Amino acid sequence: MNHLINISLIFLITLSNLNAQITNVIGGLNDPGHITVNGTELYISEYAGNRISKIDLNETNPIATDVVTGLTSPSGLAFNGTILYIAETNANKISQIDLSATTPTLSDVVTGIALPRGLALYGTELYIAEYEGNKISKIDINAANPMATDVVTGLNGPTEILLNGTDLFIALRNDNKVSKIDLSATLPTATDVLTGLDLPMGLALNGNYLYVAEIGPDKISKIDITTTSPIASEVLTDIHSVGIAINGSELYIAENLENKISKLDLNSLSTEYFSLENNITPYPNPTSRFIQISGLAQRENYKIYNALGAEVISGLIFNNDKIDFQNLTNGLYFLKFENGNTIKIVKE
């Protein structure tokens, strides 16, 4: 039991350290929601401010400047070159503005959209998450008079969409899950990616990892989308966000209740968030020779990383099996299981 308590303390300390890695980028916004990166600039939908603002990510102390004002509850954003598409939620329409124009002018693209939230561009087709319409629709942006056509219906509160290849990921707020559709399919069908969430809102992709902002528990989780049955691991807690975006190794977070943008340097995390489900226990810990693992419900693939994040051991383990640490130098290691659990091990 003492070893389990020690691991739990490590877990709590690690959680505190992860949240300590968050830094403020800019405050004084008005209900920031959906955000997107274009070049070196972060574009911000200020939902209650009825405007789109932007900041230069290369600046040490960025200052928000207006891109377009006079909107009606802007949310989703998508770029096609210099043209910015904007979902005006409470106006039930999609607008556009050419930022390269001498005098950029806002114009309607399509109206009659049922509370549009997320936007994603796939070739010449703009996909729209219709929150109240409970569907994903699309328009041809090259058409003289674009008309929205249904892509997939029967969803429950789609809020954000994100494109990865031909896969369109969908945050379904009211169904507490993330689903996806294959846009290359003749008749796209939504399949579940991750269930059991709590009011998912924002999505962001970094390599194989999909980050999900949940406003129910005020946290950000991530999954490896290459795995058959992905398990979510928490990245941050106590953070209320409806919009997230990735720029390089940094996760930008729109904290709408705090009216600010913050960020997390993903490279500062040598390992993932630590989960202690199923009471998985290593003994002894610290160790000088080996550790014995108890609490496994089934055999698991595992990997061991050093403090720099380099893999040093991998294998398959059963309950009460031992892992040999004798050939490792003294120091801190991280034992990660395929099911998402990660535990700190000390070699001495």
C-alpha positions as CSV (number, residue, x, y, z in Angstrom):
1,M,0.0,0.0,0.0
2,N,2.9,2.4,0.8
3,H,4.2,1.9,-2.7
4,L,0.8,2.8,-4.2
5,I,0.7,5.9,-2.0
6,N,4.1,6.9,-3.2
7,I,3.1,6.5,-6.8
8,S,-0.1,8.5,-6.2
9,L,2.0,11.3,-4.7
10,I,4.2,11.3,-7.8
11,F,1.1,11.4,-9.9
12,L,-0.2,14.5,-8.0
13,I,3.2,16.2,-8.2
14,T,3.4,15.5,-11.9
15,L,-0.1,16.9,-12.5
16,S,0.9,20.1,-10.7
17,N,4.1,20.4,-12.8
18,L,2.2,19.9,-16.0
19,N,-0.2,22.7,-15.2
20,A,2.7,24.8,-14.1
21,Q,4.0,24.6,-17.7
22,I,1.2,26.8,-18.9
23,T,2.1,30.4,-19.8
24,N,-0.1,33.3,-20.6
25,V,0.1,34.6,-24.1
26,I,-2.4,37.5,-24.1
27,G,-5.3,38.6,-22.0
28,G,-8.0,41.2,-22.3
29,L,-10.0,39.4,-25.0
30,N,-13.8,39.0,-25.1
31,D,-14.9,35.4,-24.9
32,P,-12.2,33.8,-27.2
33,G,-13.3,30.5,-28.7
34,H,-12.2,29.0,-32.0
35,I,-8.6,29.7,-32.9
36,T,-6.4,28.8,-35.8
37,V,-2.8,29.3,-36.9
38,N,-2.0,30.9,-40.2
39,G,1.8,31.3,-40.8
40,T,3.2,33.0,-37.7
41,E,-0.2,34.5,-36.7
42,L,-2.9,33.2,-34.4
43,Y,-6.4,34.2,-35.4
44,I,-9.0,34.3,-32.6
45,S,-12.7,34.3,-32.7
46,E,-14.0,36.5,-30.0
47,Y,-17.5,35.2,-29.6
48,A,-19.0,37.9,-27.4
49,G,-16.7,40.6,-28.9
50,N,-18.2,39.9,-32.3
51,R,-14.8,40.2,-34.0
52,I,-11.8,38.3,-35.2
53,S,-8.5,39.4,-33.8
54,K,-5.0,38.1,-34.3
55,I,-1.6,38.1,-32.6
56,D,2.0,37.6,-34.0
57,L,3.3,34.4,-32.4
58,N,6.9,35.5,-32.9
59,E,6.4,38.5,-30.5
60,T,7.5,38.1,-26.9
61,N,4.6,40.2,-25.7
62,P,2.0,40.1,-28.5
63,I,-0.7,42.6,-28.9
64,A,-4.1,41.7,-30.4
65,T,-5.2,43.6,-33.5
66,D,-8.6,43.5,-35.1
67,V,-9.0,41.6,-38.3
68,V,-12.7,42.1,-38.8
69,T,-15.4,43.6,-36.5
70,G,-19.2,43.8,-36.6
71,L,-19.7,40.0,-36.8
72,T,-22.4,38.0,-35.0
73,S,-21.0,35.5,-32.6
74,P,-18.1,34.3,-34.7
75,S,-16.8,30.8,-34.1
76,G,-15.1,28.5,-36.6
77,L,-12.4,29.8,-38.9
78,A,-10.8,28.4,-42.1
79,F,-8.2,29.8,-44.5
80,N,-8.0,29.4,-48.3
81,G,-4.9,31.4,-49.2
82,T,-5.6,35.0,-48.1
83,I,-9.4,34.4,-47.8
84,L,-10.6,33.8,-44.3
85,Y,-13.9,32.0,-43.9
86,I,-15.9,32.7,-40.7
87,A,-18.8,30.8,-39.1
88,E,-21.2,33.5,-37.7
89,T,-23.1,31.2,-35.3
90,N,-26.1,33.3,-34.3
91,A,-26.4,34.8,-37.8
92,N,-26.7,31.3,-39.2
93,K,-24.3,32.0,-42.0
94,I,-20.7,31.7,-43.3
95,S,-18.9,34.9,-44.3
96,Q,-15.6,35.5,-46.0
97,I,-13.0,38.3,-46.2
98,D,-10.0,38.6,-48.5
99,L,-7.2,39.8,-46.2
100,S,-5.0,40.8,-49.1
101,A,-7.4,43.4,-50.4
102,T,-6.6,47.1,-50.0
103,T,-9.8,47.5,-48.1
104,P,-10.9,44.1,-46.9
105,T,-14.7,43.7,-47.1
106,L,-16.8,41.1,-45.4
107,S,-19.3,39.3,-47.6
108,D,-21.8,36.4,-47.2
109,V,-20.9,33.0,-48.6
110,V,-23.9,31.0,-47.7
111,T,-26.8,31.6,-45.3
112,G,-29.5,29.5,-43.7
113,I,-26.9,27.4,-41.8
114,A,-28.2,26.0,-38.5
115,L,-25.8,27.5,-35.9
116,P,-22.6,26.9,-37.7
117,R,-19.6,26.2,-35.4
118,G,-16.5,24.4,-36.8
119,L,-15.1,24.8,-40.3
120,A,-12.6,22.8,-42.3
121,L,-11.4,23.1,-45.9
122,Y,-10.9,20.0,-48.1
123,G,-9.8,21.0,-51.6
124,T,-12.4,23.4,-52.9
125,E,-15.0,22.2,-50.4
126,L,-15.7,23.9,-47.1
127,Y,-17.1,21.6,-44.5
128,I,-19.4,23.0,-41.8
129,A,-20.4,21.7,-38.4
130,E,-24.0,22.7,-38.0
131,Y,-24.6,22.5,-34.3
132,E,-28.4,23.0,-34.3
133,G,-28.8,21.1,-37.6
134,N,-27.0,18.0,-36.0
135,K,-25.1,17.4,-39.2
136,I,-22.0,18.1,-41.3
137,S,-22.7,20.0,-44.5
138,K,-20.4,21.3,-47.2
139,I,-20.3,24.0,-49.9
140,D,-18.2,24.4,-53.1
141,I,-16.3,27.6,-52.5
142,N,-15.7,28.0,-56.3
143,A,-19.4,28.0,-57.0
144,A,-21.0,31.4,-58.0
145,N,-23.8,30.8,-55.5
146,P,-22.7,28.1,-53.1
147,M,-25.5,25.8,-51.8
148,A,-25.0,23.7,-48.6
149,T,-25.4,20.0,-49.1
150,D,-25.6,17.4,-46.3
151,V,-22.5,15.1,-45.8
152,V,-23.6,13.2,-42.7
153,T,-26.7,13.7,-40.6
154,G,-28.0,12.3,-37.3
155,L,-25.2,13.7,-35.3
156,N,-25.7,15.3,-31.8
157,G,-24.3,18.8,-31.4
158,P,-21.2,18.9,-33.6
159,T,-19.0,21.8,-32.4
160,E,-15.6,21.4,-34.0
161,I,-14.2,19.6,-37.0
162,L,-10.6,18.9,-37.9
163,L,-9.2,17.4,-41.1
164,N,-6.4,14.8,-41.2
165,G,-5.9,13.4,-44.7
166,T,-9.3,12.3,-45.8
167,D,-10.5,11.8,-42.2
168,L,-12.7,14.5,-40.8
169,F,-12.8,14.3,-37.0
170,I,-15.9,15.7,-35.3
171,A,-16.3,16.8,-31.6
172,L,-19.9,15.9,-30.7
173,R,-20.6,18.0,-27.6
174,N,-24.0,16.5,-26.8
175,D,-23.0,12.9,-27.4
176,N,-19.8,13.3,-25.3
177,K,-17.6,11.7,-28.0
178,V,-15.4,12.3,-31.0
179,S,-16.3,10.6,-34.2
180,K,-14.9,10.7,-37.7
181,I,-15.9,10.3,-41.3
182,D,-13.9,9.4,-44.4
183,L,-14.4,12.2,-47.0
184,S,-13.2,9.9,-49.8
185,A,-16.1,7.5,-49.2
186,T,-19.1,7.8,-51.6
187,L,-21.5,7.8,-48.6
188,P,-19.5,8.9,-45.6
189,T,-20.6,7.3,-42.3
190,A,-19.7,8.5,-38.8
191,T,-17.7,6.1,-36.7
192,D,-16.7,6.6,-33.1
193,V,-13.1,7.4,-32.3
194,L,-13.4,8.1,-28.6
195,T,-16.4,7.9,-26.3
196,G,-17.0,8.7,-22.6
197,L,-16.0,12.3,-22.9
198,D,-17.7,15.2,-21.1
199,L,-18.8,18.0,-23.4
200,P,-15.9,17.9,-25.9
201,M,-15.4,21.2,-27.7
202,G,-12.0,21.9,-29.2
203,L,-9.8,19.7,-31.3
204,A,-6.1,19.9,-32.4
205,L,-3.7,17.5,-34.0
206,N,0.0,17.1,-33.4
207,G,1.4,14.2,-35.4
208,N,-0.5,11.1,-34.4
209,Y,-1.9,12.7,-31.3
210,L,-5.4,14.2,-31.2
211,Y,-6.0,16.7,-28.4
212,V,-9.5,17.2,-27.1
213,A,-10.7,20.1,-24.9
214,E,-13.6,19.0,-22.6
215,I,-15.5,21.8,-20.8
216,G,-17.4,19.4,-18.5
217,P,-14.4,18.5,-16.3
218,D,-12.3,21.5,-17.6
219,K,-9.5,19.5,-19.0
220,I,-7.5,18.7,-22.2
221,S,-6.9,15.0,-23.1
222,K,-5.1,13.3,-26.0
223,I,-5.2,10.1,-27.8
224,D,-3.0,8.3,-30.4
225,I,-5.2,8.1,-33.5
226,T,-3.1,5.3,-34.9
227,T,-4.1,2.8,-32.3
228,T,-7.1,0.5,-32.8
229,S,-8.8,1.3,-29.5
230,P,-7.3,4.6,-28.3
231,I,-7.4,5.4,-24.6
232,A,-7.4,9.1,-23.6
233,S,-4.7,10.4,-21.3
234,E,-5.1,13.7,-19.6
235,V,-2.7,16.5,-20.5
236,L,-4.1,19.4,-18.5
237,T,-6.8,19.9,-15.8
238,D,-8.6,22.8,-14.4
239,I,-8.6,24.7,-17.7
240,H,-11.8,25.7,-19.4
241,S,-11.3,25.9,-23.1
242,V,-13.6,25.7,-26.2
243,G,-10.8,26.2,-28.7
244,I,-7.2,24.8,-29.1
245,A,-4.6,24.9,-31.8
246,I,-1.1,23.6,-32.4
247,N,1.8,25.6,-33.7
248,G,5.0,23.6,-33.8
249,S,5.5,22.1,-30.4
250,E,3.2,24.5,-28.6
251,L,-0.5,24.0,-27.8
252,Y,-2.4,27.2,-27.7
253,I,-5.5,27.3,-25.6
254,A,-8.4,29.8,-25.8
255,E,-9.6,30.1,-22.2
256,N,-12.9,31.8,-22.8
257,L,-13.9,32.2,-19.1
258,E,-10.6,33.9,-18.4
259,N,-10.7,35.9,-21.6
260,K,-7.2,35.0,-22.5
261,I,-4.9,32.8,-24.7
262,S,-2.4,30.6,-22.9
263,K,0.0,28.0,-24.2
264,L,1.7,24.8,-23.2
265,D,5.1,23.8,-24.6
266,L,4.7,20.1,-25.4
267,N,8.4,19.6,-25.6
268,S,8.7,20.5,-21.9
269,L,6.8,17.3,-21.0
270,S,9.3,14.4,-21.0
271,T,6.4,12.0,-20.8
272,E,2.7,11.9,-21.0
273,Y,0.2,12.6,-18.2
274,F,0.4,9.8,-15.6
275,S,-2.6,7.5,-15.2
276,L,-2.9,5.0,-12.4
277,E,-6.0,3.1,-13.5
278,N,-6.4,-0.5,-12.3
279,N,-4.0,-0.1,-9.4
280,I,-1.0,-1.2,-11.4
281,T,1.8,-1.4,-8.9
282,P,5.6,-1.8,-9.4
283,Y,7.7,-3.4,-6.6
284,P,10.2,-2.5,-5.3
285,N,10.3,1.2,-6.3
286,P,13.0,2.5,-6.1
287,T,14.8,-0.6,-7.3
288,S,18.4,-1.6,-7.8
289,R,17.8,-4.8,-9.9
290,F,14.3,-5.5,-11.1
291,I,10.6,-4.5,-10.6
292,Q,7.6,-6.8,-10.4
293,I,4.4,-5.6,-11.8
294,S,1.0,-6.5,-10.2
295,G,-2.5,-5.3,-10.9
296,L,-2.5,-6.1,-14.6
297,A,-5.8,-7.6,-15.9
298,Q,-4.2,-8.9,-19.0
299,R,-0.9,-9.1,-20.7
300,E,0.4,-5.7,-21.9
301,N,3.0,-4.3,-24.2
302,Y,5.2,-1.9,-22.4
303,K,8.1,0.6,-23.1
304,I,10.5,2.2,-20.7
305,Y,11.8,5.7,-21.3
306,N,14.6,7.5,-19.6
307,A,14.3,11.1,-18.3
308,L,15.2,12.5,-21.7
309,G,12.3,10.6,-23.3
310,A,14.5,8.0,-25.1
311,E,13.2,4.4,-25.2
312,V,15.5,2.0,-23.4
313,I,13.5,-1.2,-23.0
314,S,10.3,-2.6,-24.5
315,G,8.5,-5.9,-24.3
316,L,5.4,-7.9,-23.3
317,I,4.5,-8.4,-19.7
318,F,2.0,-10.5,-17.7
319,N,0.7,-9.9,-14.2
320,N,3.4,-10.5,-11.5
321,D,6.2,-10.6,-14.2
322,K,9.5,-8.9,-13.6
323,I,11.4,-6.3,-15.6
324,D,15.2,-6.3,-15.3
325,F,16.7,-2.9,-14.6
326,Q,20.2,-4.1,-13.8
327,N,21.8,-2.8,-17.0
328,L,20.3,0.6,-16.7
329,T,22.1,3.5,-15.1
330,N,20.8,5.0,-11.9
331,G,18.1,7.7,-12.4
332,L,14.5,8.3,-13.2
333,Y,12.6,6.2,-15.8
334,F,9.0,6.1,-17.1
335,L,7.2,2.8,-17.6
336,K,4.5,3.2,-20.2
337,F,1.9,0.5,-21.0
338,E,0.0,0.2,-24.3
339,N,-3.3,0.9,-22.4
340,G,-2.1,4.4,-21.6
341,N,-0.9,3.9,-18.0
342,T,2.4,5.5,-17.2
343,I,4.4,5.1,-14.0
344,K,7.6,6.6,-12.7
345,I,10.4,4.2,-11.7
346,V,13.5,5.1,-9.9
347,K,16.7,3.1,-10.4
348,E,19.3,3.4,-7.6
